[in-house]
Amino acid sequence: MPDVVPPAFLFLLGALVVAFLPARLRQVVALIIPVIGLINYTQITEGLHWTISLMDFELIFGRADRWSLIYLNIFTVLSFIGILYIINDNRRLDLSAGLLYAGSAMGVVMAGDLITLFFFWEMLTLGAVLCILGRKTPEAGKAAYRYVLVHVFGGVILLAGIMIHLATGGSVAFDKIALSGPGAWLIFIGFGINCAWPIVGAWLTDTYPEASIGGVVFMATYTTKTAVYVLARCFPGEETLLWIGMAMATIPIFYAVIENDLRRVLAYSLINQVGFMVVGVGLGTPLSLNGTAAHAYCHILYKALLFMSIGSVLYRTGKSKATELGGLYRCMPWTCIFCCIGAASISAFPFFSGFVSKSMIMSAAASEGTVATTVIWLALLFASAGVFHHAGIKIPFFAFFSHDSGLRCKEAPANQLLAMAIAAFLCIFVGTFPNAFLYQMLPNPEASYEPYTVGHVTDQYALLLFSALAFTLLMRAGLYPAEIRSTNVDFDWLYRRGGSLVYRVFDKSLNAINSGVKKFFVGGVIGHVSNFFESGASRFVAWILLPVWMVAGYSPEKIEESHQSLFKRAKRGAFPIGITVFFAVVLLGLLSLIVLLNS
Amino acid sequence: MKDNSPQSDESPGWFDRKENVKKVLVGLYIGCGLLLLIDLIFRIVGFDKHPYFKWEQWPGFYAVYGFVACVLLVLVSKYILRPLVMRGEDYYEKLEKKSEEKGGVNDA
């Protein structure tokens, strides 16, 4: 294929070029790159392309098959929509970040080996951080810092997993991995952090609402969906994923009901929807895996649409909280209509995109017929009603209807409306004619599915309309929780607050114990214990890095030396809180990468 | 001079009229009633929905499930989750200030 280029390189090159172009030219080039990307996509044939031999490894930059191509398709489409959405502001950083982010995600899905995968995986974090920084508020700066912290940590875990996996005789191929042994588990968890699993995924609802209005459109598309892709590729049919997916689909919706910031509500519903996809991976049947891919495709479109519509509200009014909004249908009628189309799609109304993809996962769960899958099915049905309730109704209702906030603003800029219109059109088109192209692209063509049966359509309407009825009656009875300006603590507390707290507790209590006990015992066990807590963090890191160093072919002396230097850094207080943690973790990430490249 | 208050010279929006909101609500109630009726007719004439579980054939299963699910969702969120997790809007900002005042803890 001489006239085709690796999509990742096209977009990364684009990101670089756009960063240095003068204003007018920058706009044109930024919009043209996704168009070239689309043409390029249509020319890619199935097979292995762009392989490079590096040392003992064969790096594969283009594994094109039905699995990767459907993701490449939607990633490319969305990059155009996202760039179009932010083109009016023409900000160097935002445009460049969007292209970089898109290119990294494409690099991950096209990767054919774990090393290439890891390389682009880390670049995703860079793209996301730039998207957050694009907001240019002090809060965004802090959120970006927390984002880096979590994701570099996740990256180190993934890298350690890959290294251990390779060192214990695992293949470098990015393919099915049996979930046994520490290597596979670390890879699994590393993927899970980006997939926003419960507890380790609190970064998502913490940071997404702080990103720029266009940045969050890219974030909602690329990071979690590449994570779903890699899970489907490496761990299909892994039963643990059923329960993880179920927890993701159900728990966040309770938070969404009481959340005041509408962009955070969307972040919660994002996790809820990714939960469906993770269940699909956990089931591991041809139909459920099709469902995961289809749902990722549809989800990207309607979630981007919802984030764009609330983003436009934020753009025009400077507000995104339910308590401050309301009644905007008067002055932003088009944005309101697009938001409602996104809401209908995420709620899976028949003839909207969510309906033709989510039901595939539901049917796959139901047809298994075991007790576990029946429980999962009932939980997903609960989540389906819940997502309509908190995203389908709450988002448009509090932004565009509800009480009149008195805000009078202009309709969204033309380019934003156009971007939303394209996404809205695709939502309806895919939902109404799923066989036109979506079902043609699914990874397992042998598993056919028909969403439009009389029973399915009437049942779905019953589920949704009665959910709406519940909302109405609760509202009228005054039982619906009032919107309150508040922060709802989630597991992000663990690193926003807990990290320093835990350290302080250890610091204070152990030092006190230590000095107290030393009066009776000198050295001995107590010394060991306090020593452990003093250098626990560095020990943990050393434990992760040891296999890395071994694979890298370090001599025992050199390993000892690296050990000591790591400990010295930690002793000097590089691990506690604040800026020092930041550098330590970033340093570790860089260090690991350098080690990887030298191996 | 144009007044910024919504009551001024602009005409009220479609949803500002009580009778219009009522129309929407009546439409919703009729829709719900119709769906229950259809489900009942399906049951009487023995229409096969190709269900995976036997309870999917019960008339009104999806309607009741959707309704109960949402009521539960809202009540649990309001009366259990909110008292547990809700803090002031500036919760984390206050914490940050507090820990800054206390100074660094990393001097061993």
HADDOCK unambig.tbl for C-alpha pairs under 7 A between the chains (distance, minus, plus):
assign (segid A and resid 254 and name CA) (segid B and resid 73 and name CA) 6.34 0.50 0.50
assign (segid A and resid 254 and name CA) (segid B and resid 77 and name CA) 5.23 0.50 0.50
assign (segid A and resid 255 and name CA) (segid B and resid 77 and name CA) 6.93 0.50 0.50
assign (segid A and resid 257 and name CA) (segid B and resid 74 and name CA) 6.75 0.50 0.50
assign (segid A and resid 257 and name CA) (segid B and resid 77 and name CA) 6.57 0.50 0.50
assign (segid A and resid 258 and name CA) (segid B and resid 77 and name CA) 6.55 0.50 0.50
assign (segid A and resid 258 and name CA) (segid B and resid 78 and name CA) 6.98 0.50 0.50
assign (segid A and resid 258 and name CA) (segid B and resid 82 and name CA) 6.87 0.50 0.50
assign (segid A and resid 330 and name CA) (segid B and resid 13 and name CA) 6.26 0.50 0.50
assign (segid A and resid 366 and name CA) (segid B and resid 52 and name CA) 5.96 0.50 0.50
assign (segid A and resid 367 and name CA) (segid B and resid 52 and name CA) 6.26 0.50 0.50
assign (segid A and resid 382 and name CA) (segid B and resid 69 and name CA) 5.80 0.50 0.50
assign (segid A and resid 385 and name CA) (segid B and resid 66 and name CA) 5.45 0.50 0.50
assign (segid A and resid 385 and name CA) (segid B and resid 69 and name CA) 6.72 0.50 0.50
assign (segid A and resid 385 and name CA) (segid B and resid 70 and name CA) 6.63 0.50 0.50
assign (segid A and resid 386 and name CA) (segid B and resid 70 and name CA) 6.01 0.50 0.50
assign (segid A and resid 389 and name CA) (segid B and resid 70 and name CA) 6.85 0.50 0.50
assign (segid A and resid 406 and name CA) (segid B and resid 5 and name CA) 6.21 0.50 0.50
assign (segid A and resid 406 and name CA) (segid B and resid 6 and name CA) 5.46 0.50 0.50
assign (segid A and resid 455 and name CA) (segid B and resid 49 and name CA) 4.68 0.50 0.50
assign (segid A and resid 459 and name CA) (segid B and resid 62 and name CA) 5.91 0.50 0.50
assign (segid A and resid 462 and name CA) (segid B and resid 32 and name CA) 6.91 0.50 0.50
assign (segid A and resid 462 and name CA) (segid B and resid 35 and name CA) 5.99 0.50 0.50
assign (segid A and resid 462 and name CA) (segid B and resid 62 and name CA) 5.80 0.50 0.50
assign (segid A and resid 462 and name CA) (segid B and resid 63 and name CA) 4.85 0.50 0.50
assign (segid A and resid 463 and name CA) (segid B and resid 62 and name CA) 4.92 0.50 0.50
assign (segid A and resid 463 and name CA) (segid B and resid 63 and name CA) 4.98 0.50 0.50
assign (segid A and resid 463 and name CA) (segid B and resid 66 and name CA) 4.69 0.50 0.50
assign (segid A and resid 464 and name CA) (segid B and resid 66 and name CA) 6.69 0.50 0.50
assign (segid A and resid 465 and name CA) (segid B and resid 32 and name CA) 6.18 0.50 0.50
assign (segid A and resid 466 and name CA) (segid B and resid 32 and name CA) 6.47 0.50 0.50
assign (segid A and resid 466 and name CA) (segid B and resid 63 and name CA) 5.46 0.50 0.50
assign (segid A and resid 466 and name CA) (segid B and resid 66 and name CA) 5.72 0.50 0.50
assign (segid A and resid 466 and name CA) (segid B and resid 67 and name CA) 5.09 0.50 0.50
assign (segid A and resid 467 and name CA) (segid B and resid 66 and name CA) 5.12 0.50 0.50
assign (segid A and resid 467 and name CA) (segid B and resid 67 and name CA) 4.98 0.50 0.50
assign (segid A and resid 467 and name CA) (segid B and resid 70 and name CA) 5.87 0.50 0.50
assign (segid A and resid 470 and name CA) (segid B and resid 67 and name CA) 5.46 0.50 0.50
assign (segid A and resid 470 and name CA) (segid B and resid 70 and name CA) 6.22 0.50 0.50
assign (segid A and resid 470 and name CA) (segid B and resid 71 and name CA) 6.18 0.50 0.50
assign (segid A and resid 480 and name CA) (segid B and resid 74 and name CA) 6.78 0.50 0.50
assign (segid A and resid 481 and name CA) (segid B and resid 78 and name CA) 5.70 0.50 0.50
assign (segid A and resid 485 and name CA) (segid B and resid 89 and name CA) 5.88 0.50 0.50
assign (segid A and resid 486 and name CA) (segid B and resid 86 and name CA) 6.45 0.50 0.50
assign (segid A and resid 486 and name CA) (segid B and resid 87 and name CA) 5.85 0.50 0.50
assign (segid A and resid 486 and name CA) (segid B and resid 88 and name CA) 4.97 0.50 0.50
assign (segid A and resid 486 and name CA) (segid B and resid 89 and name CA) 3.96 0.50 0.50
assign (segid A and resid 487 and name CA) (segid B and resid 86 and name CA) 5.86 0.50 0.50
assign (segid A and resid 487 and name CA) (segid B and resid 87 and name CA) 5.16 0.50 0.50
assign (segid A and resid 487 and name CA) (segid B and resid 88 and name CA) 5.76 0.50 0.50
assign (segid A and resid 487 and name CA) (segid B and resid 89 and name CA) 4.76 0.50 0.50
assign (segid A and resid 487 and name CA) (segid B and resid 91 and name CA) 6.61 0.50 0.50
assign (segid A and resid 488 and name CA) (segid B and resid 85 and name CA) 5.06 0.50 0.50
assign (segid A and resid 488 and name CA) (segid B and resid 86 and name CA) 4.49 0.50 0.50
assign (segid A and resid 488 and name CA) (segid B and resid 87 and name CA) 5.98 0.50 0.50
assign (segid A and resid 489 and name CA) (segid B and resid 85 and name CA) 5.12 0.50 0.50
assign (segid A and resid 489 and name CA) (segid B and resid 86 and name CA) 6.49 0.50 0.50
assign (segid A and resid 504 and name CA) (segid B and resid 105 and name CA) 6.86 0.50 0.50
assign (segid A and resid 573 and name CA) (segid B and resid 106 and name CA) 5.40 0.50 0.50
assign (segid A and resid 573 and name CA) (segid B and resid 107 and name CA) 6.66 0.50 0.50
assign (segid A and resid 576 and name CA) (segid B and resid 106 and name CA) 5.90 0.50 0.50
